[in-house]
Amino acid sequence: MSNSYFLTGIGTDVGKTVVSAILCELLQATYWKPIQSGDLQNSDSKKIQEWLNNTIEIIPEAHLFSEALSPHVASKIDSVSINPAMLNLPKTTGNLIVEGAGGWLVPINDAGITFADLAEQWNIAIILVSRHYLGSINHTLLSIESIRSRNVKIHGIIYVGEPLPDTCEIIEKISGVKTLFSVPIFDKVDTDTIKLFVKELVSNGILKLLV
C-alpha cells in the first residue's frame, strides 16, 4: 500500500525541505515540489536530489518563478497564471511526498486559491512541520485548526529544532494530533547526515507511524 503526504509548515523557513528529504529516504518516496519561488539555482528539488544522492524519483516542478515571493506575487512578476485545475497529483506506484511553499494558507494566485485549497483538491493527508521558537505553540495550534476546517486528514506533526519545555506535549494534549518525530538542527545537511538520521528513526520504530 502506498502513501501520499503533503508537507506544510507553520510558516516559512521551518525546515520543510530537510524533513522532506528525511521522509523520502525513510519511505523511499517520490518527491514533488509543485511551485518553487526563487533560488532556482539551488531549488528544493535540487537539494533533495543532492542530499539523497539521486536515489529517489523527483518530479519536476509545475511552476518555477524567478523571485522568492509568495506564488501569487511571483507568478505575476513572471507573467504566468497558475490554474489549480491543472495542478494534479502525479501518478506514482509508490509513496509520494509533496512539499508546499511557506505555510498552509499561502496564496498561489490572485483568485485567492491557497495551498490549503490544493491539498483539499488532492484529498491528501497532511503532515505539519513545526519549528521550536517562542510563539510556535500558537502558530502550530492555529495551523491545526485551519487544516481541520478542510476536508483533509492531518496525519501528524514533525518538530524541528531545540525542544522547548512541554511544547510537543501541550500541543498534542490540546489538539490530539500525534507527534511523529523531532529533527535537530544539523550542523551540516548531506547524504550521510540524512541516512544516519533515518537509520536512527527506523531503529526507533518510527516507520510504523507512516505506513
Sequence and secondary structure as in RCSB ss.txt:
>XXXX:A:sequence
MSNSYFLTGIGTDVGKTVVSAILCELLQATYWKPIQSGDLQNSDSKKIQEWLNNTIEIIPEAHLFSEALSPHVAS
KIDSVSINPAMLNLPKTTGNLIVEGAGGWLVPINDAGITFADLAEQWNIAIILVSRHYLGSINHTLLSIESIRSR
NVKIHGIIYVGEPLPDTCEIIEKISGVKTLFSVPIFDKVDTDTIKLFVKELVSNGILKLLV
>XXXX:A:secstr
   EEEEEESSSSSSHHHHHHHHHHHHT EEE SEEES GGG HHHHHHHHTTT S EE  SEEESSSS HHHHH
HHTT    GGG      SS EEEEEEEETT B STT  BHHHHHHHHT EEEEEEE STTHHHHHHHHHHHHHTS
S  EEEEEEESS  TTHHHHHHHHH   EEEEE   SS SHHHHHHHHHHHHHTTGGGGT 
